[in-house]
Amino acid sequence: MMGIAAGLTIGGKIPFASTFANFATGRVYDQIRQSIAYSGKNVKICASHAGLTLGEDGATHQILEDIGLMKMLPGMTVINPCDYNQTKAATIAIADHVGPVYLRFGRPKVANFTPVDQKFEIGKALMLSEGTDVTILATGHLVWQALLAAESLENQGISAEVINIHTIKPLDDKAILDSVKKTGCVVTSEEHNYLGGLGESVARVLATHHPAPQEFVATQDTFGESGTPEQLMEKYGLNNKAIEAAVLKVLKRK
Amino acid sequence: MDGKGEDLFFLSNGHISPVFYSVLARRGYFPIEELNTFRLINSRLQGHPTTHEGLPGVRVASGSLGQGMSVAIGAALAKKLNGDDHLVFSLHGDGELQEGQNWEAIMYAAGNKVDNLIATVDRNGQQIDGATEDVLPLGDVSEKFRAFGWDVMEIEDGNNLEQVIAGLKEAKSRTGKGKPVCIVMTTMMGNGVDFMMHTHAWHGKAPNDEQLATALAQNPETLGDY
């Protein structure tokens, strides 16, 4: 499918190639690398069923490595929207972007909270809630969880800034640095392995420009398993409670 | 060069880049002198062909084997979508057909009636580690393509250019009839050089100066413009 998509671009088409994230990345990595990324083809890889929240099908279908695989490819744009409205807006936006794109989204029904008419700007992080004590950078399904965590932290007198990092590559370095310079610490949250994901990209930006304590809400170098999405997010530490705990931990390191 | 309103060629077995570059240069895609930069630093003539350095005539990178069939099918589909009646040609090594991706693509092309595609197979029976039939037997390649729903032709002597040209003309007349067209060309690796024929030993090796002189002496009709 990826090879045929690469060929379609040669006649000027903009193919949107879609399947489960595991089969849209890991299974066809070499095809994406040679025929799409290295060849500079205008293919939009739209991957559903990313991460643990695929649920009962288990680890064969739950990919937690895809962001890493795709962000390492030169020229590849990597986007992980957080809800239905943002996924729709991103789908439209990537059609206008010339170059290969990896658009990653999930399977379960999740809160649909971004404005229906919000324009999607690739590489431009979205400030969701301003705060002064800690920065929470979240992507995908974890954005909603971050908002829930911020609400609970607010009740404990902790002011959390929540930023939706829908584009992991190119990363909005400025938005991240502006926020962390203000708050002095950061929690990154993603439905992905902590190796190779958003967290590592953020760590690179901070290490280079403004070192600050960081905690990673992500899977800890593990495969997934069968279960309901809620059970899995709980077991693997990917929900609002895990974000709250990470915030309390990072605040102590300031 | 945007892929529209023109025939397209895809080289799937990218490791035969020397002959690909040689033909492209002589058809005017880039200066013949540039052939001397092959595999050197800062060259557009990479070890395996790529679009990355902007070399005219290359449409997609190849080298990691087995991907060219899929890309050629995609380009052929784009032509159909665009109402463009030009054709897509591809060349595949026989050893390369051991890659599973080919057979998914071959199945797809027949199932979707990609009948503006002519895929040619260089059936020289050799690959880097030995004879194809010893490494992983391909058996009857023509029958395999037929079983997958393709219109298959054979060229008895794929080193004979007159036969190749006649075969391609015949293949063109068989396009547009609901089936992708395949030409299996029986060839001899190292044809025309006695010590290079009947062996896989020269699959990925260049001759030394003495061997080159011997080889050229056996082929007086070389181009002489290198």
Interface residues (C-beta under 8 A of the other chain):
Chain A: M2 G3 I4 A5 A6 G7 L8 T9 I10 G11 G12 K13 P15 D30 Q31 R33 Q34 S35 Y38 S39 G40 K41
Chain B: D2 G3 K4 L8 F10 T50 T51 H52 R59 V60 A61 S62 G63 S64 Q67 M69 S70 V71 A72 I73 G74 A75 A76 L77 A78 K79 L81 N82 D84 Q101 A105 Y108
